[in-house]
Amino acid sequence: MAALCGFFGALAMVISAVGLFGVISYPVLRRMNEIGIRIALRAGRAGILKLILGQAGKLLTAALAAGILLSLALTRASESMFFGVKRNDPPIPAGIY
């Protein structure tokens, strides 16, 4: 059973890595001409990397905020489904993450 859980955990990591690659590579592909112009104008690698990671950081911040709000909503649902679980129990949201 542990091996099966480990396999599905590894599979989930691979799928999430592929998804993250797709989410980051699509905006970079769309801005390829802009990046080429910046390189032609002698923009450093640090500037281009900052541009790409800044955009990814904004997306990460939005996704993290949505995830936190969703986990708080799920703690409300878990209070009604499980016996003895309170909404403000710290282990409940930590277990969801």
matplotlib code that plots the C-alpha trace (Angstrom):
import matplotlib.pyplot as plt

x = [0.0, 2.9, 4.5, 1.2, 0.8, 4.5, 3.9, 0.8, 2.6, 5.5, 3.0, 1.3, 4.6, 5.4, 2.0, 2.3, 5.8, 4.6, 1.6, 3.9, 6.2, 3.3, 1.9, 5.3, 6.3, 3.2, 3.6, 7.3, 6.4, 3.9, 6.6, 9.4, 9.6, 9.8, 12.5, 14.4, 14.2, 15.5, 18.4, 19.2, 19.2, 21.7, 19.5, 21.2, 20.1, 19.2, 16.7, 15.1, 15.0, 13.5, 10.8, 9.8, 10.0, 8.1, 5.2, 5.4, 5.5, 2.2, 0.6, 1.9, 0.6, -2.9, -2.9, -1.7, -4.4, -7.0, -5.7, -5.7, -9.3, -10.3, -8.7, -10.5, -13.8, -12.9, -12.3, -15.9, -17.1, -14.9, -16.5, -19.9, -18.6, -16.3, -17.1, -15.1, -13.5, -13.7, -13.4, -10.4, -8.3, -4.8, -4.0, -7.0, -5.8, -2.3, -3.5, -5.1, -1.8]
y = [0.0, 2.4, 1.7, 2.4, 5.7, 6.6, 5.9, 8.1, 10.8, 10.7, 10.7, 13.8, 15.6, 14.8, 16.0, 19.2, 19.9, 19.5, 21.8, 24.4, 24.2, 24.8, 27.7, 29.4, 28.7, 29.9, 33.6, 33.4, 32.0, 34.9, 37.4, 35.9, 38.8, 41.3, 39.2, 39.1, 42.9, 43.3, 41.0, 43.0, 46.2, 44.5, 43.8, 41.5, 38.0, 39.3, 41.8, 39.2, 36.7, 39.3, 40.0, 36.3, 35.5, 38.7, 37.6, 34.1, 35.6, 37.5, 34.3, 32.4, 35.1, 35.0, 31.2, 31.1, 33.6, 31.5, 28.3, 29.8, 31.0, 27.6, 25.8, 28.1, 27.2, 23.5, 23.8, 25.0, 22.0, 19.7, 21.0, 19.7, 16.4, 15.2, 14.6, 16.7, 19.0, 22.7, 25.4, 27.1, 24.0, 24.8, 21.2, 21.1, 23.7, 22.5, 19.0, 20.3, 21.8]
z = [0.0, 0.8, -2.5, -4.3, -2.4, -3.2, -6.9, -7.0, -5.1, -7.6, -10.5, -9.0, -8.7, -12.4, -13.5, -11.5, -12.8, -16.4, -15.7, -14.1, -17.0, -19.4, -17.3, -17.3, -20.9, -22.5, -21.5, -22.4, -25.8, -26.3, -25.4, -27.4, -29.8, -26.9, -25.3, -28.6, -28.9, -25.3, -26.1, -29.2, -27.1, -24.8, -21.9, -19.4, -18.5, -15.1, -16.6, -18.7, -15.9, -13.7, -16.3, -16.6, -12.9, -12.0, -14.2, -12.7, -9.2, -9.8, -11.0, -8.0, -5.6, -7.2, -7.1, -3.5, -2.4, -4.2, -2.5, 0.9, 0.5, -0.8, 2.1, 4.5, 2.8, 3.1, 6.8, 7.1, 5.2, 7.2, 10.4, 9.2, 7.9, 10.7, 14.3, 16.8, 14.2, 14.8, 12.2, 13.8, 14.5, 13.1, 12.0, 9.7, 7.1, 7.5, 6.6, 3.5, 2.3]

ax = plt.figure().add_subplot(projection="3d")
ax.plot(x, y, z, "-o")
ax.set_aspect("equal")
plt.show()
